[in-house]
Amino acid sequence: MTIAAYIGQDQNLTRLTKAVNAAGLYDTLNSGGPYTLFAPSNDAFNALGNETVGKLLNDTTNLTTVLQYHVVEGKYTSADLMRMASNQTGNQTGNQTGNQTGNQTGGGILDIFSGLLGMGSKTENMTTLTTLAGENLNVTVVDGKVMVENATVTMADINTTNGVIHVIDRVLVPASVNLTTENQTAMQTTTMPTGTVVTTTPTGTAAVVNQTMLMGSAQ
């Protein structure tokens, strides 16, 4: 079956299916390809919160961009991604070594501190893929696990007739899309009868300020 057909019958991907249908991307994932789809699970969508998901589903433009950010042209299995990450790391390590050697005499004390702190010498198994949204995804391999940006692949290599699916535990959001809801950004202030003001920050932390104390200190 196709990518679209598979996610449509997987009970762990029902929220993704709803989003794909809302964005009108079913035909693309049903007939085009081959594609690699990094498919957020229902739990991944749940982690965004119903308000954020609802806002996204009502904004077709941003929804399409977010979904396209999960799709890469070409079929990349987990073995392919690991191999690509390893090869690119080798190239990066070689380039870093060459650059550090060439700049060693001119870097001065900053290079010394960088070396002591391990900056610039860290090697990471990483490769970059270009998505249908036109933005890049960084794919890394950490302790044998494939990660896509900050999401972990929880189920890999679901083969379909027009590509492969990797289930991930987070919804990937490109930098061009802002999913912050009004309730998450607005400061909510409540004045209590005693003259105490309780201000709730976006993180949910309550900062309590006693107006009487402030007035007394001002005098």
C-alpha positions in Angstrom: 0.0 0.0 0.0 1.0 3.6 -0.4 2.2 6.0 2.3 -1.2 7.7 2.4 -3.0 4.3 2.6 -0.8 3.1 5.4 -1.1 6.1 7.7 -4.8 6.0 7.0 -5.2 2.6 8.6 -2.7 2.9 11.4 -4.5 3.7 14.7 -1.3 5.4 16.0 -1.3 7.9 13.2 -5.0 9.1 13.1 -4.1 12.7 14.0 -1.5 12.8 11.2 -4.1 11.4 8.8 -6.6 14.1 9.8 -3.9 16.7 9.2 -2.9 15.3 5.8 -6.5 15.3 4.7 -7.1 18.9 5.9 -4.0 20.1 4.0 -5.0 18.3 0.8 -1.8 16.2 0.8 -3.4 12.8 0.5 -3.0 12.6 -3.3 0.7 13.6 -3.0 1.4 10.8 -0.5 -0.8 8.4 -2.4 0.6 8.6 -5.9 3.9 10.6 -5.9 7.3 9.5 -4.7 9.3 7.8 -3.7 9.2 9.7 -0.4 10.5 9.3 3.1 7.9 10.4 5.7 8.8 11.1 9.3 5.4 10.5 10.7 4.5 12.1 14.1 2.5 9.7 16.3 -0.8 10.6 18.0 1.2 11.2 21.2 3.4 13.6 19.3 0.4 15.7 18.3 -1.1 15.4 21.8 2.1 16.9 23.2 1.4 20.1 21.2 -1.9 20.5 23.0 -5.4 20.6 21.5 -5.5 24.4 21.2 -2.3 24.5 19.2 -3.3 21.5 17.0 -6.7 23.1 16.4 -5.1 26.4 15.4 -2.8 24.5 13.0 -5.7 22.6 11.4 -7.5 25.9 10.8 -4.5 27.4 9.1 -4.1 25.5 5.8 -0.9 27.4 4.8 1.0 26.7 7.9 -0.4 23.2 8.2 0.8 22.4 4.6 4.3 23.8 5.4 4.5 21.8 8.7 3.5 18.5 7.0 5.8 19.1 4.0 8.6 19.6 6.5 8.1 15.9 7.5 8.5 14.6 3.9 11.8 14.1 1.9 12.0 13.1 -1.7 13.7 9.7 -2.1 13.5 6.6 -0.1 15.9 6.6 2.9 15.9 3.6 5.2 17.3 3.8 8.7 20.4 2.0 7.4 20.7 4.7 4.7 20.4 7.5 7.2 23.0 6.0 9.6 25.4 5.5 6.7 24.9 9.0 5.4 25.4 10.5 8.8 28.6 8.5 9.4 30.0 9.6 6.0 29.2 13.2 6.4 30.7 13.2 9.9 33.9 11.9 8.4 34.0 14.8 6.0 33.2 17.3 8.7 35.9 15.9 10.9 38.4 16.2 8.2 37.4 19.7 7.4 37.5 20.7 11.0 40.9 19.3 11.5 42.2 21.0 8.4 40.7 24.3 9.5 42.0 24.1 13.0 45.5 23.2 11.8 45.6 26.1 9.4 44.3 28.6 11.9 46.3 27.3 14.9 48.9 30.1 14.7 46.4 32.9 14.2 43.6 31.8 16.6 45.3 32.9 19.7 43.9 32.4 23.2 40.4 31.8 21.9 41.5 28.6 20.2 43.3 27.5 23.4 40.1 27.9 25.4 38.1 26.2 22.7 40.4 23.2 22.8 40.2 23.0 26.6 36.4 23.2 26.6 36.1 20.7 23.8 34.5 23.3 21.4 35.1 22.7 17.8 36.4 19.2 18.3 33.1 17.5 19.0 32.1 15.0 16.3 28.5 14.1 15.7 26.9 11.6 13.3 24.8 13.9 11.3 23.4 14.4 7.8 21.1 17.0 6.3 18.0 16.3 4.2 16.0 18.8 2.2 12.2 18.6 2.7 9.3 19.3 0.5 8.9 22.5 2.4 12.2 23.6 1.0 13.8 23.6 4.5 16.5 21.3 5.8 16.2 18.6 8.4 19.2 17.6 10.5 19.3 13.8 11.0 21.6 12.5 13.7 22.5 9.1 15.1 22.9 9.1 18.9 23.7 5.8 20.7 22.4 3.8 17.7 19.1 5.7 17.5 18.1 7.9 14.6 17.0 11.4 15.6 15.3 14.0 13.3 16.0 17.4 14.7 14.7 16.9 18.3 12.5 13.9 17.5 13.4 10.3 18.0 12.5 7.6 15.5 10.4 5.1 17.5 9.4 2.8 14.6 11.6 2.6 11.5 11.5 1.2 8.0 7.8 0.8 7.3 8.0 0.1 3.6 5.3 1.2 1.2 4.8 1.1 -2.6 5.9 4.8 -2.9 8.5 5.1 -0.1 9.2 4.5 3.5 7.8 5.7 6.8 9.6 6.4 10.1 7.4 7.1 13.1 8.7 9.9 15.4 7.7 11.1 18.8 7.5 14.8 18.1 5.9 17.1 15.6 8.6 18.9 13.7 8.0 22.7 13.2 10.1 24.7 10.8 11.5 28.0 11.8 9.1 29.8 9.4 6.0 28.7 11.3 4.9 30.1 14.6 2.5 27.7 16.5 2.4 29.8 19.7 -1.2 30.4 20.7 -2.6 33.6 22.3 -3.1 31.9 25.6 0.5 30.8 25.7 1.9 34.3 25.0 -0.6 36.6 26.8 0.2 37.7 30.4 -2.9 37.1 32.5 -3.2 39.5 35.5 -5.7 39.1 38.3 -6.2 41.7 41.0 -7.2 40.2 44.3 -9.3 42.0 47.0 -6.3 42.5 49.2 -4.5 44.5 46.5 -2.2 41.7 45.6 -1.5 41.3 41.9 -0.9 37.7 40.6 0.7 37.6 37.2 0.9 34.4 35.3 3.8 34.0 32.9 3.7 31.9 29.7 5.5 29.2 31.5 2.7 29.0 34.1 4.9 30.5 36.9 3.0 32.9 39.2 4.7 36.0 40.2 3.0 37.6 43.3 3.5 41.3 44.0 1.9 43.0 47.0 0.8 46.5 45.9 0.6 47.7 49.5 4.3 46.8 50.1 5.3 48.6 46.9 3.4 51.7 47.9 4.9 51.7 51.3 8.5 51.3 50.0 7.9 54.2 47.6 7.0 56.5 50.4 
